[in-house]
Amino acid sequence: MIDFRYHLVSLISVFLALAVGIILGAGPLQGAIGEQLTDQVDALRNERNALREDIDAAQENLDEQRRFVDAAGDQLVTGSLAAQRIAVVDVDQVGDDTERAVLDELDDAGARVVAHESLTESWTAADESTLRDTVAGGLREQLGEEAAGNLIDDESNTAELLGAALTVALTDTDADAPGQRSSEAQELQQLLERVGLIEVESAPEEPADAILLLSGGATDMPEEPTEGGDPETMGAAALATLAGTASELAATVLAGPTTTEGDLIATVRGDEELVDTVTTVSGIEQRTGQIVVPLAIASTSTGVVDQYGFEEGATVLPPPAEQASGDAGGSAAGDQGGSGSGDES
């Protein structure tokens, strides 16, 4: 049994410690602790004020840069695509605001959007591979004869055949009636609509001089093949093949948001062959990227292929069309095999 004196000693020790703490806190340590806390509060207040001033200065600088971009962009873009006919194709989930802003830049550049279409999920979905294979099989001979030149052969896969069909539908010109779409173009357009591979917002009016492929940067598209399926004909790979095929046949630009791993533009830029044939523009969610789109189309129409954006390895701004034409040594979009390019309205 514990002796009462043990408890008494413990209580005395506790009260002594408490008394010493009170004496020290109210005496010699009071001023030091108070001054230290006051200094810390003052330092934090000054740091907060400095950060607020830095934020205000940064915002003011950003506003000035935005005003400069707007003013410079108008001067750069105006007239850069005068009288050019552009076909716009939404390849995946493009935001309405972004798309509207890009179309406004095309309008400011003097271009005429002669067609506006969207690919459906059937173009990339794994469970629609049978449909695509069937449609492509019927197109092989037709495209291989004349419309797609030497691009289509017995080795061409489904994605290449469908990409060629869409490109021809948008760009092929009637040899006997310049400025009008060929009968092959009209037939291919009707076929792609009928089988549900495309949806039309604005039906093709005239053959396009260039094609703008707009991407929303969707990364949730299936890339794994179904049993017996070809991974190159579905998901992001199919869209990358579309961009490559279209670029072989006509002046084509692929534009989308700032790149993320696995998105369409990153897929194209990561392909050693496609990066040399497909012009891409990233960052179109920002005004800077939107301004670059018509400039990239103008440059690509002269035969220049490049990757535009602020990512590492990308070019910030395309060269002026006149300079690009000279640098290309006369290699204009017609040398890319564009079936409808070169006939201006």
RODOLO-939657 format. One line per 3 residues: number of its first residue (from 1); their letters; for each residue x, z negated, y negated of N, C-alpha, C, O. Coordinates in steps of 0.05 Angstrom, whole numbers. Layout:
// residues N
NUM	A	X:Z:Y:X:Z:Y:X:Z:Y:X:Z:Y | ...
// end
This chain:
// residues 345
1	MID	17:0:24:0:0:0:18:0:-25:37:-15:-27 | 11:17:-44:28:21:-68:23:-3:-87:1:-11:-92 | 45:-14:-97:44:-36:-115:33:-28:-143:39:-6:-152
4	FRY	18:-45:-156:6:-40:-182:28:-34:-203:23:-19:-222 | 51:-47:-199:73:-43:-219:82:-14:-219:92:-4:-240 | 80:-1:-197:88:28:-196:70:44:-215:81:61:-229
7	HLV	44:40:-215:26:54:-233:31:47:-262:30:64:-279 | 37:22:-266:42:13:-294:67:27:-305:67:35:-328 | 88:29:-289:112:43:-298:107:73:-304:117:84:-324
10	SLI	91:85:-287:84:113:-291:69:117:-317:74:136:-332 | 49:100:-322:33:102:-347:50:98:-372:47:112:-392 | 68:78:-370:86:73:-393:103:97:-399:108:104:-422
13	SVF	113:110:-378:131:134:-381:115:157:-394:126:170:-412 | 90:161:-386:74:182:-398:69:177:-428:73:195:-444 | 62:152:-434:56:146:-462:81:148:-480:80:156:-503
16	LAL	104:140:-468:129:141:-483:136:171:-489:144:178:-511 | 133:188:-469:138:216:-473:120:228:-494:128:244:-511 | 94:220:-493:75:230:-513:82:221:-541:80:236:-560
19	AVG	90:195:-543:98:184:-569:122:198:-580:123:205:-604 | 142:203:-564:166:217:-573:159:245:-583:170:255:-603 | 141:259:-568:133:286:-576:119:286:-603:124:304:-620
22	IIL	102:266:-607:87:265:-632:106:259:-656:104:271:-677 | 124:241:-651:143:234:-672:161:258:-680:165:263:-703 | 171:271:-659:189:294:-664:173:317:-678:183:330:-696
25	GAG	148:322:-668:132:344:-679:124:339:-707:122:358:-723 | 119:314:-713:110:307:-741:133:303:-759:129:301:-784 | 157:301:-748:180:294:-764:200:317:-766:193:338:-779
28	PLQ	223:315:-755:245:334:-759:239:362:-749:249:382:-760 | 222:366:-728:217:393:-717:194:407:-732:191:431:-729 | 178:391:-747:154:403:-759:161:426:-777:149:448:-775
31	GAI	180:422:-795:188:443:-814:199:467:-800:193:490:-808 | 217:463:-780:230:486:-767:210:503:-752:210:528:-754 | 191:491:-737:171:506:-722:153:521:-742:147:544:-737
34	GEQ	144:507:-763:126:520:-782:139:544:-795:127:565:-799 | 164:540:-803:179:562:-816:182:586:-797:180:609:-805 | 188:580:-772:193:601:-752:167:617:-748:168:642:-747
37	LTD	144:603:-745:119:617:-742:112:633:-766:102:656:-764 | 116:622:-790:110:637:-814:127:662:-816:117:683:-824 | 153:660:-809:170:683:-810:161:705:-791:161:729:-797
40	QVD	152:696:-767:143:716:-747:118:730:-757:115:754:-754 | 99:715:-769:74:727:-779:81:747:-801:69:769:-802 | 99:739:-820:106:757:-842:119:782:-831:114:804:-841
43	ALR	137:779:-811:150:803:-799:130:822:-786:132:846:-789 | 111:811:-771:90:827:-759:73:841:-780:65:864:-776 | 66:827:-801:50:839:-823:65:862:-836:53:883:-841
46	NER	91:858:-841:107:879:-854:110:903:-835:109:926:-844 | 113:897:-809:116:919:-789:89:935:-788:90:960:-786 | 67:921:-788:41:934:-788:37:952:-812:28:975:-810
49	NAL	44:942:-836:42:957:-860:60:982:-860:52:1003:-869 | 84:979:-849:102:1001:-848:92:1023:-829:93:1047:-834 | 81:1014:-806:70:1033:-787:46:1048:-799:42:1072:-795
52	RED	29:1033:-814:6:1046:-826:15:1067:-846:3:1088:-848 | 36:1061:-862:47:1080:-881:58:1104:-866:54:1127:-875 | 72:1100:-844:83:1122:-828:60:1140:-818:62:1164:-818
55	IDA	39:1128:-808:16:1143:-797:3:1160:-819:-3:1183:-816 | -1:1147:-843:-12:1162:-865:5:1185:-874:-5:1207:-879 | 32:1181:-874:50:1202:-881:50:1225:-861:50:1248:-867
58	AQE	49:1217:-835:48:1237:-814:22:1253:-815:23:1277:-810 | 0:1240:-820:-26:1254:-822:-26:1273:-845:-36:1295:-843 | -14:1264:-868:-13:1282:-891:5:1306:-885:-2:1329:-893
61	NLD	27:1301:-871:45:1323:-864:31:1342:-845:34:1367:-847 | 16:1331:-825:1:1347:-806:-20:1365:-820:-23:1388:-814 | -34:1353:-840:-54:1368:-855:-41:1391:-870:-52:1413:-872
64	EQR	-18:1386:-882:-3:1407:-896:5:1429:-877:3:1453:-884 | 15:1422:-854:23:1442:-834:-1:1458:-824:1:1482:-820 | -24:1445:-821:-48:1459:-812:-57:1479:-834:-65:1501:-827
67	RFV	-55:1471:-859:-62:1489:-881:-43:1513:-881:-51:1536:-887 | -17:1508:-876:2:1529:-875:-4:1549:-852:-3:1573:-855 | -10:1537:-828:-15:1554:-805:-40:1571:-810:-40:1595:-804
70	DAA	-61:1559:-823:-85:1575:-829:-78:1598:-848:-87:1620:-843 | -63:1592:-869:-57:1613:-888:-38:1634:-876:-43:1658:-879 | -18:1625:-862:1:1645:-850:-13:1660:-827:-8:1684:-824
73	GDQ	-30:1646:-812:-43:1660:-790:-61:1682:-800:-61:1704:-788 | -75:1678:-821:-92:1699:-832:-76:1724:-840:-84:1746:-835 | -53:1719:-852:-36:1742:-860:-24:1756:-836:-22:1780:-835
76	LVT	-16:1741:-815:-4:1753:-791:-25:1768:-775:-19:1790:-765 | -49:1757:-772:-69:1768:-755:-83:1792:-767:-89:1812:-753 | -90:1791:-792:-106:1811:-805:-95:1839:-800:-72:1846:-808
79	GSL	-111:1856:-788:-104:1884:-784:-85:1889:-761:-78:1912:-756 | -77:1868:-746:-58:1872:-724:-70:1888:-701:-55:1899:-685 | -96:1888:-698:-109:1904:-676:-130:1923:-688:-151:1927:-676
82	AAQ	-124:1934:-711:-143:1952:-724:-152:1974:-705:-135:1989:-694 | -178:1977:-702:-191:1998:-687:-185:1996:-657:-192:2015:-642 | -173:1975:-647:-168:1972:-619:-193:1961:-605:-208:1944:-615
85	RIA	-198:1972:-581:-221:1964:-565:-212:1944:-544:-195:1950:-527 | -224:1920:-544:-215:1899:-526:-237:1891:-507:-260:1888:-515 | -231:1889:-482:-249:1878:-462:-241:1849:-456:-218:1844:-450
88	VVD	-260:1830:-458:-254:1802:-454:-266:1794:-427:-290:1798:-422 | -250:1781:-410:-260:1772:-384:-253:1742:-381:-230:1734:-382 | -274:1726:-378:-270:1697:-372:-265:1694:-343:-283:1700:-326
91	VDQ	-242:1685:-335:-235:1683:-307:-242:1656:-295:-245:1654:-271 | -244:1635:-312:-252:1609:-302:-260:1591:-325:-244:1588:-344 | -281:1578:-324:-291:1556:-341:-277:1553:-368:-264:1533:-374
94	VGD	-281:1573:-385:-270:1572:-412:-289:1557:-430:-313:1563:-430 | -279:1539:-446:-297:1523:-464:-308:1541:-485:-295:1559:-495 | -333:1536:-493:-347:1553:-512:-333:1553:-539:-330:1574:-552
97	DTE	-324:1530:-548:-311:1528:-575:-285:1543:-575:-279:1558:-594 | -269:1540:-554:-244:1555:-552:-248:1585:-551:-235:1600:-565 | -267:1593:-535:-272:1622:-532:-282:1633:-559:-273:1655:-567
100	RAV	-299:1619:-573:-309:1629:-599:-287:1632:-619:-286:1651:-634 | -268:1612:-619:-246:1613:-637:-228:1637:-631:-218:1650:-650 | -223:1643:-606:-206:1666:-599:-220:1692:-606:-207:1710:-617
103	LDE	-246:1694:-601:-261:1718:-609:-261:1722:-639:-260:1745:-649 | -262:1700:-654:-260:1702:-683:-233:1714:-692:-232:1729:-711 | -212:1706:-678:-185:1716:-685:-184:1746:-679:-172:1761:-694
106	LDD	-196:1755:-657:-197:1783:-651:-212:1799:-672:-204:1820:-680 | -233:1787:-682:-249:1799:-703:-232:1801:-729:-232:1822:-742 | -218:1780:-735:-201:1780:-759:-179:1801:-756:-170:1812:-776
109	AGA	-170:1806:-732:-148:1825:-727:-158:1854:-729:-142:1872:-728 | -184:1858:-732:-195:1884:-734:-203:1897:-707:-209:1921:-706 | -201:1881:-686:-208:1892:-659:-238:1893:-655:-254:1879:-669
112	RVV	-247:1910:-637:-275:1911:-629:-277:1903:-599:-264:1915:-582 | -292:1882:-594:-297:1873:-567:-318:1891:-554:-342:1889:-561 | -309:1909:-537:-328:1929:-526:-340:1920:-499:-357:1934:-488
115	AHE	-331:1897:-489:-342:1886:-464:-335:1857:-463:-313:1849:-471 | -353:1841:-452:-348:1812:-448:-361:1804:-422:-386:1805:-419 | -344:1797:-403:-354:1790:-376:-342:1765:-366:-322:1755:-377
118	SLT	-353:1754:-344:-342:1730:-332:-341:1735:-302:-359:1747:-290 | -320:1725:-290:-318:1725:-260:-336:1703:-250:-337:1681:-262 | -349:1707:-227:-364:1686:-215:-347:1671:-195:-324:1679:-189
121	ESW	-357:1649:-184:-342:1634:-164:-336:1651:-139:-317:1645:-124 | -353:1671:-135:-349:1688:-111:-322:1703:-112:-312:1711:-91 | -310:1705:-136:-285:1720:-138:-262:1703:-125:-242:1715:-116
124	TAA	-265:1677:-125:-243:1660:-115:-250:1642:-92:-232:1632:-78 | -276:1637:-87:-284:1617:-68:-276:1624:-39:-278:1648:-31 | -267:1605:-25:-257:1609:3:-280:1619:21:-276:1635:38
127	DES	-304:1608:16:-327:1615:34:-339:1642:27:-359:1650:40 | -328:1656:7:-338:1683:0:-318:1705:7:-320:1727:-2 | -298:1697:24:-277:1716:30:-287:1741:46:-277:1763:42
130	TLR	-307:1737:62:-319:1759:77:-332:1780:59:-328:1804:62 | -346:1769:39:-358:1787:19:-337:1803:5:-339:1828:2 | -316:1790:-5:-295:1804:-19:-281:1824:-2:-275:1847:-11
133	DTV	-276:1817:23:-262:1836:41:-279:1861:46:-269:1883:47 | -305:1856:49:-323:1879:54:-324:1898:29:-322:1922:32 | -326:1886:6:-327:1903:-19:-301:1917:-22:-300:1941:-28
136	AGG	-279:1903:-19:-252:1915:-23:-247:1938:-3:-235:1958:-9 | -257:1934:22:-253:1955:42:-266:1981:34:-255:2002:40 | -289:1980:21:-302:2004:12:-289:2016:-12:-295:2039:-19
139	LRE	-272:2001:-26:-260:2011:-50:-233:2024:-46:-223:2039:-63 | -220:2018:-23:-192:2027:-19:-188:2056:-23:-170:2065:-38 | -204:2073:-10:-200:2102:-12:-206:2111:-40:-192:2128:-51
142	QLG	-228:2101:-52:-236:2110:-79:-214:2104:-100:-208:2121:-117 | -204:2080:-99:-184:2072:-118:-157:2085:-113:-141:2090:-132 | -151:2090:-88:-125:2101:-81:-122:2130:-88:-99:2140:-90
145	EEA	-144:2144:-92:-142:2173:-98:-132:2179:-126:-111:2192:-130 | -147:2169:-146:-140:2176:-174:-141:2152:-192:-122:2147:-207 | -162:2137:-191:-168:2117:-212:-146:2097:-216:-139:2090:-239
148	AGN	-134:2087:-194:-113:2067:-197:-86:2078:-192:-67:2063:-188 | -83:2104:-193:-57:2117:-191:-43:2110:-164:-55:2110:-143 | -17:2103:-166:-1:2097:-143:-1:2067:-136:14:2058:-119
151	LID	-17:2051:-151:-16:2023:-147:-29:2014:-121:-20:1995:-108 | -50:2028:-112:-65:2021:-88:-56:2038:-65:-54:2062:-66 | -51:2024:-43:-43:2038:-18:-54:2022:6:-70:2004:2
154	DES	-46:2030:30:-56:2017:54:-48:1987:56:-60:1972:71 | -27:1979:41:-18:1952:42:-31:1934:21:-27:1909:22 | -47:1945:3:-59:1930:-18:-79:1910:-6:-95:1917:11
157	NTA	-78:1885:-16:-97:1865:-5:-123:1864:-21:-126:1879:-41 | -141:1848:-13:-168:1846:-25:-166:1840:-55:-180:1852:-71 | -149:1820:-62:-148:1812:-90:-137:1835:-108:-147:1839:-130
160	ELL	-119:1851:-97:-108:1874:-112:-129:1895:-116:-132:1907:-137 | -144:1900:-95:-165:1921:-96:-187:1913:-116:-196:1930:-132 | -196:1888:-115:-216:1879:-134:-206:1879:-163:-220:1886:-181
163	GAA	-181:1871:-166:-169:1871:-193:-167:1899:-204:-172:1904:-228 | -160:1918:-187:-158:1946:-196:-186:1956:-203:-190:1971:-222 | -206:1949:-187:-233:1958:-192:-243:1948:-219:-255:1964:-234
166	LTV	-239:1923:-225:-248:1912:-250:-233:1925:-273:-246:1932:-294 | -208:1930:-271:-192:1942:-292:-201:1970:-298:-205:1978:-321 | -205:1985:-277:-215:2013:-280:-242:2013:-292:-248:2030:-309
169	ALT	-260:1995:-283:-287:1993:-294:-286:1989:-325:-304:1998:-339 | -266:1974:-334:-265:1967:-363:-250:1988:-380:-254:1989:-404 | -232:2003:-367:-213:2019:-383:-214:2049:-378:-204:2064:-395
172	DTD	-225:2058:-356:-223:2086:-349:-239:2104:-367:-262:2099:-373 | -226:2125:-377:-238:2143:-396:-247:2169:-383:-233:2179:-365 | -269:2180:-392:-278:2206:-382:-260:2228:-393:-257:2231:-418
175	ADA	-247:2243:-376:-228:2263:-384:-241:2285:-401:-228:2297:-418 | -267:2290:-397:-280:2311:-412:-294:2301:-437:-304:2316:-453 | -295:2274:-441:-308:2263:-464:-292:2239:-473:-300:2216:-468
178	PGQ	-271:2243:-488:-254:2221:-498:-271:2201:-513:-289:2208:-529 | -265:2176:-508:-281:2155:-522:-304:2145:-505:-318:2126:-513 | -309:2158:-482:-331:2150:-465:-320:2141:-438:-299:2151:-429
181	RSS	-334:2123:-425:-326:2113:-399:-331:2134:-377:-351:2149:-379 | -313:2135:-358:-316:2154:-336:-338:2146:-317:-347:2123:-318 | -347:2165:-301:-368:2159:-281:-357:2139:-261:-372:2122:-251
184	EAQ	-331:2140:-254:-319:2121:-236:-320:2093:-248:-326:2073:-233 | -315:2091:-273:-316:2064:-286:-344:2053:-285:-348:2029:-280 | -364:2069:-290:-392:2060:-290:-400:2052:-262:-415:2032:-259
187	ELQ	-392:2067:-242:-399:2061:-214:-387:2034:-205:-400:2018:-192 | -362:2031:-212:-348:2006:-205:-360:1982:-219:-363:1960:-207 | -367:1985:-244:-380:1964:-259:-407:1955:-245:-412:1932:-242
190	QLL	-423:1975:-238:-448:1970:-225:-444:1956:-198:-460:1938:-191 | -424:1964:-184:-419:1952:-158:-411:1923:-160:-421:1906:-146 | -393:1917:-178:-384:1889:-182:-406:1871:-191:-407:1848:-183
193	ERV	-424:1882:-208:-447:1866:-216:-466:1862:-193:-476:1840:-188 | -471:1883:-178:-491:1882:-156:-483:1862:-134:-501:1848:-124 | -458:1861:-128:-449:1843:-106:-444:1814:-117:-437:1797:-101
196	GLI	-448:1810:-142:-446:1783:-154:-417:1773:-158:-413:1749:-158 | -398:1791:-162:-371:1783:-168:-366:1779:-198:-347:1765:-206 | -383:1791:-215:-381:1787:-244:-408:1783:-256:-429:1791:-245
199	EVE	-408:1769:-279:-432:1766:-295:-426:1778:-322:-404:1775:-333 | -445:1793:-334:-441:1807:-358:-455:1794:-382:-479:1790:-381 | -439:1787:-402:-450:1777:-427:-455:1800:-446:-475:1800:-461
202	SAP	-436:1818:-447:-438:1842:-464:-428:1866:-447:-404:1868:-442 | -446:1884:-440:-439:1906:-422:-419:1925:-435:-420:1928:-460 | -401:1937:-420:-381:1955:-431:-395:1978:-446:-413:1991:-436
205	EEP	-386:1982:-471:-396:2003:-488:-378:2028:-487:-387:2051:-487 | -352:2023:-488:-332:2044:-489:-308:2035:-471:-307:2011:-464 | -291:2053:-464:-267:2044:-449:-249:2027:-467:-245:2033:-490
208	ADA	-239:2005:-456:-223:1987:-471:-194:1997:-472:-184:2009:-453 | -181:1991:-495:-152:1997:-497:-135:1975:-485:-112:1979:-477 | -146:1951:-484:-132:1928:-474:-151:1908:-463:-175:1908:-470
211	ILL	-141:1891:-445:-158:1870:-432:-147:1843:-438:-123:1838:-437 | -165:1825:-446:-158:1797:-450:-171:1780:-429:-195:1778:-427 | -154:1768:-412:-164:1750:-391:-163:1721:-402:-141:1712:-408
214	LSG	-185:1708:-404:-186:1681:-416:-190:1660:-393:-208:1663:-377 | -173:1640:-393:-174:1619:-373:-179:1592:-386:-169:1587:-408 | -195:1576:-373:-200:1549:-382:-180:1529:-371:-181:1505:-377
217	GAT	-162:1539:-354:-142:1521:-342:-152:1505:-318:-140:1485:-310 | -174:1514:-305:-185:1500:-282:-165:1498:-260:-152:1518:-253 | -162:1475:-248:-143:1471:-226:-156:1463:-200:-143:1458:-180
220	DMP	-183:1462:-200:-197:1453:-176:-207:1476:-159:-223:1472:-141 | -196:1500:-163:-203:1522:-147:-189:1520:-120:-166:1512:-119 | -203:1528:-98:-190:1525:-71:-167:1544:-68:-169:1568:-75
223	EEP	-145:1534:-58:-121:1550:-53:-114:1551:-23:-97:1567:-15 | -127:1534:-7:-122:1534:21:-140:1555:35:-164:1555:30 | -129:1571:53:-145:1591:66:-164:1580:87:-158:1559:99
226	TEG	-186:1593:90:-203:1586:113:-191:1598:138:-171:1613:136 | -202:1593:160:-191:1604:185:-191:1634:184:-212:1647:181 | -167:1645:187:-164:1674:186:-164:1686:158:-161:1710:155
229	GDP	-166:1669:138:-166:1679:110:-138:1682:99:-119:1670:109 | -136:1697:78:-110:1702:65:-109:1685:39:-126:1689:21 | -90:1667:37:-89:1650:13:-84:1665:-12:-90:1655:-34
232	ETM	-73:1689:-10:-68:1706:-34:-93:1718:-45:-92:1730:-67 | -115:1716:-31:-140:1729:-41:-161:1709:-50:-184:1717:-53 | -153:1684:-54:-173:1664:-63:-160:1645:-82:-135:1644:-84
235	GAA	-176:1629:-95:-166:1609:-114:-149:1620:-136:-153:1643:-145 | -130:1604:-146:-113:1611:-168:-96:1636:-161:-90:1652:-179 | -89:1638:-136:-73:1661:-127:-87:1687:-132:-75:1707:-140
238	ALA	-114:1688:-127:-129:1712:-131:-130:1720:-160:-129:1743:-167 | -133:1700:-178:-134:1705:-206:-107:1714:-217:-105:1731:-234 | -85:1703:-206:-59:1712:-214:-54:1741:-205:-42:1756:-220
241	TLA	-64:1748:-182:-62:1775:-173:-78:1794:-190:-69:1816:-196 | -102:1785:-199:-118:1801:-218:-102:1806:-243:-101:1829:-253 | -89:1786:-254:-73:1789:-278:-50:1809:-274:-45:1826:-291
244	GTA	-37:1807:-251:-15:1826:-245:-25:1854:-241:-12:1873:-251 | -47:1858:-227:-58:1885:-223:-67:1897:-249:-61:1920:-254 | -82:1882:-265:-92:1892:-290:-68:1900:-308:-70:1920:-323
247	SEL	-47:1884:-308:-24:1890:-325:-10:1916:-316:3:1929:-333 | -12:1923:-291:1:1948:-281:-16:1972:-290:-5:1994:-293 | -41:1968:-295:-59:1990:-302:-65:1993:-331:-72:2014:-341
250	AAT	-64:1971:-347:-71:1971:-375:-57:1949:-390:-46:1930:-377 | -57:1951:-416:-46:1929:-432:-63:1904:-428:-87:1905:-435 | -52:1883:-417:-67:1859:-409:-53:1834:-418:-29:1832:-415
253	VLA	-68:1815:-428:-58:1789:-436:-75:1768:-423:-99:1768:-424 | -61:1748:-411:-74:1725:-399:-70:1702:-418:-47:1694:-424 | -92:1689:-427:-90:1667:-447:-105:1643:-436:-126:1645:-424
256	GPT	-93:1620:-441:-106:1595:-432:-95:1571:-447:-78:1574:-465 | -103:1547:-439:-94:1523:-453:-65:1516:-447:-53:1529:-430 | -55:1496:-460:-28:1486:-454:-25:1482:-424:-43:1469:-412
259	TTE	-4:1491:-412:-2:1492:-383:0:1464:-371:12:1446:-382 | -12:1462:-348:-9:1438:-331:-2:1448:-303:-7:1471:-296 | 9:1430:-287:18:1438:-261:-5:1449:-244:-26:1436:-241
262	GDL	-1:1473:-233:-21:1485:-216:-42:1502:-229:-58:1514:-216 | -43:1503:-256:-63:1519:-269:-55:1548:-268:-33:1555:-258 | -72:1566:-278:-68:1595:-274:-43:1605:-288:-28:1620:-276
265	IAT	-40:1597:-314:-16:1607:-328:9:1597:-316:29:1611:-314 | 10:1572:-307:33:1561:-294:39:1576:-268:62:1580:-261 | 18:1584:-254:21:1599:-229:34:1626:-235:52:1634:-220
268	VRG	25:1640:-256:36:1666:-263:65:1662:-272:83:1678:-263 | 70:1643:-289:98:1639:-299:117:1630:-277:141:1634:-280 | 106:1619:-256:123:1610:-234:128:1631:-213:143:1626:-194
271	DEE	117:1654:-217:120:1676:-198:141:1696:-209:138:1706:-231 | 163:1700:-194:185:1717:-204:177:1746:-211:188:1758:-229 | 157:1756:-196:148:1784:-201:128:1785:-224:130:1801:-242
274	LVD	108:1767:-223:87:1767:-243:98:1761:-271:88:1772:-291 | 117:1743:-273:127:1736:-300:140:1759:-314:143:1759:-339 | 148:1779:-299:160:1803:-312:140:1825:-318:147:1844:-332
277	TVT	115:1821:-309:95:1842:-314:71:1832:-329:56:1849:-341 | 66:1806:-330:42:1795:-343:49:1780:-368:65:1761:-367 | 37:1787:-390:40:1772:-415:21:1749:-415:-3:1752:-410
280	TVS	30:1725:-421:13:1701:-422:15:1688:-449:36:1689:-463 | -7:1674:-457:-7:1658:-481:-19:1631:-474:-41:1630:-463 | -5:1610:-479:-15:1583:-473:-21:1568:-499:-12:1576:-521
283	GIE	-36:1547:-497:-43:1530:-521:-65:1541:-538:-66:1536:-562 | -85:1555:-526:-106:1567:-542:-127:1547:-550:-146:1553:-563 | -124:1521:-541:-142:1501:-551:-134:1493:-580:-149:1479:-593
286	QRT	-110:1502:-588:-101:1497:-615:-102:1522:-632:-101:1544:-621 | -103:1519:-659:-104:1543:-676:-79:1560:-673:-81:1585:-674 | -56:1548:-669:-31:1564:-666:-34:1583:-642:-27:1606:-644
289	GQI	-44:1573:-619:-47:1590:-596:-67:1612:-600:-64:1635:-591 | -89:1605:-614:-110:1625:-620:-99:1648:-637:-106:1671:-633 | -82:1641:-656:-70:1661:-674:-52:1680:-657:-51:1704:-663
292	VVP	-38:1669:-638:-19:1685:-622:-33:1706:-605:-21:1727:-599 | -58:1701:-596:-71:1719:-577:-72:1747:-587:-63:1765:-573 | -84:1754:-611:-84:1782:-620:-56:1793:-624:-52:1817:-620
295	LAI	-37:1776:-633:-10:1786:-637:3:1793:-610:18:1813:-608 | -3:1778:-590:7:1783:-563:-5:1809:-552:9:1825:-539 | -31:1813:-557:-43:1838:-548:-30:1862:-561:-24:1882:-548
298	AST	-26:1860:-588:-13:1882:-602:15:1888:-592:22:1911:-589 | 30:1866:-586:57:1870:-576:57:1881:-548:73:1899:-542 | 39:1871:-531:37:1881:-503:29:1910:-503:37:1925:-485
301	STG	12:1918:-522:4:1946:-523:27:1966:-528:24:1989:-523 | 49:1955:-538:73:1972:-543:92:1971:-519:113:1984:-520 | 85:1956:-498:102:1955:-475:118:1929:-472:134:1927:-453
304	VVD	115:1910:-490:131:1885:-489:116:1864:-473:92:1859:-477 | 129:1852:-453:118:1831:-437:133:1805:-442:158:1805:-441 | 119:1784:-448:132:1758:-454:113:1735:-448:89:1740:-444
307	QYG	123:1711:-449:107:1687:-445:107:1672:-472:128:1663:-481 | 84:1668:-484:82:1656:-510:70:1628:-509:49:1624:-495 | 82:1609:-523:73:1581:-523:95:1563:-532:116:1572:-541
310	FEE	90:1537:-530:110:1517:-538:123:1503:-515:139:1485:-519 | 117:1512:-490:130:1500:-467:159:1510:-465:167:1530:-478 | 175:1495:-450:203:1503:-447:205:1531:-434:192:1537:-414
313	GAT	221:1548:-447:225:1575:-437:205:1595:-448:209:1619:-444 | 185:1586:-462:165:1605:-474:174:1613:-502:190:1599:-515 | 164:1636:-511:169:1646:-538:147:1637:-557:123:1638:-550
316	VLP	155:1628:-581:135:1617:-599:117:1638:-611:92:1635:-612 | 128:1661:-619:112:1681:-633:120:1709:-624:144:1714:-622 | 101:1727:-620:108:1754:-612:121:1769:-636:116:1762:-659
319	PPA	137:1790:-630:148:1805:-652:127:1823:-665:106:1828:-652 | 130:1831:-690:111:1849:-702:108:1874:-685:127:1883:-672 | 84:1886:-685:79:1909:-667:98:1931:-672:107:1945:-653
322	EQA	105:1937:-698:124:1958:-704:151:1953:-692:163:1971:-680 | 161:1928:-694:187:1921:-683:186:1922:-653:205:1932:-640 | 164:1912:-642:162:1912:-613:162:1941:-602:174:1946:-581
325	SGD	149:1959:-616:148:1987:-607:176:1999:-607:183:2013:-589 | 191:1992:-628:219:2003:-629:236:1991:-608:252:2005:-596 | 233:1965:-603:249:1952:-582:243:1962:-555:260:1963:-537
328	AGG	218:1970:-551:209:1980:-525:219:2008:-520:215:2019:-498 | 230:2021:-540:241:2048:-536:219:2068:-529:224:2087:-514 | 196:2064:-541:174:2084:-537:158:2078:-512:140:2094:-505
331	SAA	164:2056:-499:148:2049:-475:123:2034:-483:123:2010:-485 | 102:2049:-488:77:2038:-497:59:2031:-473:67:2034:-450 | 35:2022:-480:17:2013:-458:10:2036:-440:3:2031:-417
334	GDQ	11:2060:-450:5:2083:-433:24:2085:-409:16:2095:-388 | 49:2075:-413:68:2076:-391:62:2055:-370:73:2055:-348 | 43:2037:-376:35:2017:-357:14:2028:-338:5:2015:-319
337	GGS	6:2053:-343:-14:2065:-326:-42:2060:-335:-60:2065:-319 | -46:2051:-359:-73:2045:-369:-90:2070:-369:-84:2089:-384 | -111:2070:-353:-127:2095:-351:-144:2100:-375:-151:2123:-380
340	GSG	-149:2079:-391:-165:2083:-415:-150:2080:-440:-161:2085:-462 | -125:2071:-439:-110:2065:-463:-101:2091:-476:-97:2112:-464 | -100:2089:-503:-89:2111:-518:-110:2127:-531:-104:2142:-550
343	DES	-135:2127:-523:-157:2142:-535:-171:2123:-554:-189:2108:-546 | -164:2125:-580:-177:2108:-599:-202:2121:-609:-205:2145:-611 | -221:2103:-615:-246:2113:-625:-243:2120:-654:-263:2129:-666
// end
